[in-house]
Amino acid sequence: MPHTWTEEDDILVLYMYKFGCERLGLTRRMVADRIGVSRGSLEYRIANFKALDGIGSATNYARLTQEVHARYSNLPEAQLRRLVLSRHPALVGDDQVIEGLLKEAKTFRRTRNAQLAKKRKEIDNYTCQVCGFCLSYKGRYVVDCHHLDPLAETGERKPTLDNLVTLCPTCHRIAHLQSPPLQPHEIRSLRGIGT
Ligand SMILES: [Zn+2]
Protein backbone atom coordinates (compact mmCIF):
# COMPACT_ATOMS: atom_id res chain seq x y z
CA MET A 1 0.00 0.00 0.00
CA PRO A 2 1.47 3.36 -0.92
CA HIS A 3 2.29 5.62 1.97
CA THR A 4 0.05 8.60 2.59
CA TRP A 5 2.33 11.46 3.56
CA THR A 6 1.19 13.44 6.55
CA GLU A 7 2.06 16.94 7.63
CA GLU A 8 4.18 15.45 10.43
CA ASP A 9 6.13 13.40 7.87
CA ASP A 10 6.81 16.46 5.79
CA ILE A 11 7.92 18.50 8.79
CA LEU A 12 10.36 15.71 9.62
CA VAL A 13 11.59 15.61 6.01
CA LEU A 14 11.98 19.39 5.99
CA TYR A 15 14.08 19.12 9.15
CA MET A 16 16.29 16.45 7.58
CA TYR A 17 16.72 18.45 4.41
CA LYS A 18 17.79 21.54 6.31
CA PHE A 19 19.70 20.10 9.26
CA GLY A 20 20.38 16.41 8.61
CA CYS A 21 19.24 13.80 11.11
CA GLU A 22 22.21 13.38 13.45
CA ARG A 23 20.64 15.56 16.09
CA LEU A 24 17.50 13.45 16.01
CA GLY A 25 19.71 10.50 16.88
CA LEU A 26 18.59 8.77 13.69
CA THR A 27 20.07 7.76 10.36
CA ARG A 28 18.19 8.32 7.10
CA ARG A 29 17.49 4.62 6.96
CA MET A 30 15.99 4.68 10.44
CA VAL A 31 13.83 7.67 9.48
CA ALA A 32 12.59 5.87 6.35
CA ASP A 33 11.73 2.81 8.45
CA ARG A 34 9.92 4.89 11.05
CA ILE A 35 7.83 6.70 8.45
CA GLY A 36 7.26 3.41 6.64
CA VAL A 37 8.61 4.39 3.22
CA SER A 38 11.53 3.22 1.11
CA ARG A 39 14.80 5.07 1.33
CA GLY A 40 14.21 6.09 -2.31
CA SER A 41 10.89 7.77 -1.68
CA LEU A 42 12.35 9.55 1.32
CA GLU A 43 15.16 10.91 -0.87
CA TYR A 44 12.59 11.94 -3.45
CA ARG A 45 10.63 13.81 -0.82
CA ILE A 46 13.79 15.59 0.33
CA ALA A 47 14.49 16.52 -3.31
CA ASN A 48 11.08 18.15 -3.45
CA PHE A 49 11.99 20.47 -0.59
CA LYS A 50 15.26 21.27 -2.34
CA ALA A 51 13.35 22.07 -5.52
CA LEU A 52 11.17 24.52 -3.62
CA ASP A 53 14.38 26.32 -2.70
CA GLY A 54 15.38 26.28 -6.36
CA ILE A 55 17.91 23.45 -6.01
CA GLY A 56 17.75 20.53 -8.46
CA SER A 57 15.06 19.67 -10.93
CA ALA A 58 12.18 17.96 -9.10
CA THR A 59 8.93 19.65 -10.11
CA ASN A 60 6.26 17.24 -9.05
CA TYR A 61 5.99 18.19 -5.40
CA ALA A 62 2.85 17.70 -3.41
CA ARG A 63 0.74 20.60 -2.24
CA LEU A 64 1.37 19.47 1.35
CA THR A 65 5.13 19.77 0.82
CA GLN A 66 4.62 23.28 -0.50
CA GLU A 67 2.51 24.25 2.49
CA VAL A 68 4.92 22.78 5.03
CA HIS A 69 7.80 24.51 3.27
CA ALA A 70 5.99 27.85 3.33
CA ARG A 71 4.99 27.52 6.95
CA TYR A 72 8.05 26.04 8.62
CA SER A 73 11.17 26.49 6.51
CA ASN A 74 12.24 29.66 8.28
CA LEU A 75 12.19 28.14 11.77
CA PRO A 76 15.54 27.89 13.54
CA GLU A 77 17.00 24.42 14.06
CA ALA A 78 16.09 23.94 17.72
CA GLN A 79 12.52 25.06 17.23
CA LEU A 80 11.98 22.84 14.21
CA ARG A 81 13.57 19.90 16.04
CA ARG A 82 11.23 20.40 19.00
CA LEU A 83 8.32 20.43 16.60
CA VAL A 84 9.48 17.19 14.97
CA LEU A 85 10.09 15.40 18.27
CA SER A 86 6.84 16.52 19.80
CA ARG A 87 4.62 15.87 16.80
CA HIS A 88 5.80 12.94 14.73
CA PRO A 89 4.00 9.86 16.05
CA ALA A 90 6.86 7.54 15.10
CA LEU A 91 9.24 9.57 17.26
CA VAL A 92 6.88 10.59 20.03
CA GLY A 93 5.89 6.95 20.47
CA ASP A 94 9.49 5.89 20.83
CA ASP A 95 9.36 6.63 24.51
CA GLN A 96 12.06 4.30 25.67
CA VAL A 97 14.79 5.93 23.65
CA ILE A 98 13.74 9.54 24.09
CA GLU A 99 12.95 8.94 27.74
CA GLY A 100 16.36 7.44 28.34
CA LEU A 101 18.02 10.48 26.82
CA LEU A 102 15.83 12.89 28.77
CA LYS A 103 16.30 11.02 32.02
CA GLU A 104 20.02 11.16 31.58
CA ALA A 105 19.96 14.88 30.84
CA LYS A 106 17.86 15.39 33.95
CA THR A 107 20.28 13.31 36.01
CA PHE A 108 23.16 15.46 34.91
CA ARG A 109 21.29 18.61 35.81
CA ARG A 110 20.10 17.25 39.13
CA THR A 111 23.51 16.10 40.28
CA ARG A 112 25.30 19.07 38.77
CA ASN A 113 27.71 16.93 36.88
CA ALA A 114 27.70 19.02 33.76
CA GLN A 115 31.29 19.99 34.51
CA LEU A 116 32.31 16.34 34.66
CA ALA A 117 30.57 15.68 31.36
CA LYS A 118 32.34 18.64 29.83
CA LYS A 119 35.67 17.31 31.02
CA ARG A 120 34.92 13.82 29.66
CA LYS A 121 34.17 15.28 26.22
CA GLU A 122 37.38 17.26 26.35
CA ILE A 123 39.41 14.16 27.25
CA ASP A 124 37.71 12.18 24.49
CA ASN A 125 38.55 14.98 22.08
CA TYR A 126 34.84 15.49 21.32
CA THR A 127 34.94 12.22 19.41
CA CYS A 128 32.51 9.32 19.69
CA GLN A 129 34.34 6.54 21.51
CA VAL A 130 32.37 3.89 19.66
CA CYS A 131 32.47 4.98 16.02
CA GLY A 132 34.91 7.90 15.83
CA PHE A 133 32.28 10.42 14.71
CA CYS A 134 33.35 14.02 15.32
CA LEU A 135 31.49 17.06 14.08
CA SER A 136 31.55 20.67 15.09
CA TYR A 137 28.77 22.95 13.92
CA LYS A 138 29.05 26.69 14.43
CA GLY A 139 31.58 26.16 17.18
CA ARG A 140 29.62 23.46 19.01
CA TYR A 141 30.47 19.78 18.99
CA VAL A 142 27.66 17.40 18.17
CA VAL A 143 28.43 14.87 20.91
CA ASP A 144 26.78 13.57 24.04
CA CYS A 145 28.16 12.43 27.34
CA HIS A 146 26.74 9.04 28.26
CA HIS A 147 26.65 7.42 31.67
CA LEU A 148 27.86 3.83 31.38
CA ASP A 149 26.34 2.80 34.67
CA PRO A 150 23.27 4.98 35.03
CA LEU A 151 21.92 5.95 38.38
CA ALA A 152 18.90 4.08 39.52
CA GLU A 153 15.99 6.44 39.57
CA THR A 154 16.43 7.16 43.23
CA GLY A 155 20.11 6.26 43.48
CA GLU A 156 22.78 8.72 44.29
CA ARG A 157 25.75 6.88 42.89
CA LYS A 158 28.16 9.48 41.67
CA PRO A 159 29.23 9.68 38.07
CA THR A 160 32.99 9.72 37.76
CA LEU A 161 35.13 10.41 34.73
CA ASP A 162 35.60 6.64 34.41
CA ASN A 163 31.95 5.76 34.06
CA LEU A 164 31.24 8.48 31.51
CA VAL A 165 31.93 8.17 27.82
CA THR A 166 31.58 10.48 24.83
CA LEU A 167 29.15 9.20 22.22
CA CYS A 168 27.74 10.62 19.00
CA PRO A 169 23.94 11.07 18.85
CA THR A 170 23.52 7.85 16.85
CA CYS A 171 25.58 5.63 19.16
CA HIS A 172 23.95 7.30 22.17
CA ARG A 173 20.52 6.51 20.83
CA ILE A 174 21.54 2.91 20.16
CA ALA A 175 22.89 2.64 23.74
CA HIS A 176 19.40 3.44 25.00
CA LEU A 177 17.62 0.87 22.87
CA GLN A 178 17.49 -1.15 26.06
CA SER A 179 17.61 -0.59 29.75
CA PRO A 180 20.20 -0.92 31.25
CA PRO A 181 21.95 0.64 28.25
CA LEU A 182 24.01 -1.34 25.77
CA GLN A 183 27.75 -1.23 26.45
CA PRO A 184 30.17 0.38 23.96
CA HIS A 185 31.48 -3.00 22.74
CA GLU A 186 27.90 -4.12 22.08
CA ILE A 187 27.11 -0.95 20.11
CA ARG A 188 30.33 -1.41 18.19
CA SER A 189 29.38 -4.94 17.29
CA LEU A 190 25.81 -3.93 16.35
CA ARG A 191 27.22 -1.27 14.05
CA GLY A 192 29.79 -3.69 12.60
CA ILE A 193 32.72 -1.56 13.74
CA GLY A 194 36.15 -3.07 14.31
CA THR A 195 35.12 -6.64 13.66
ZN1 LIG B 1 29.16 7.00 17.35
Residues whose N, C-alpha, C, O or C-beta is under 5 A from the ligand:
A	BS01	ZN	C128 V130 C131 G132 F133 C168 C171
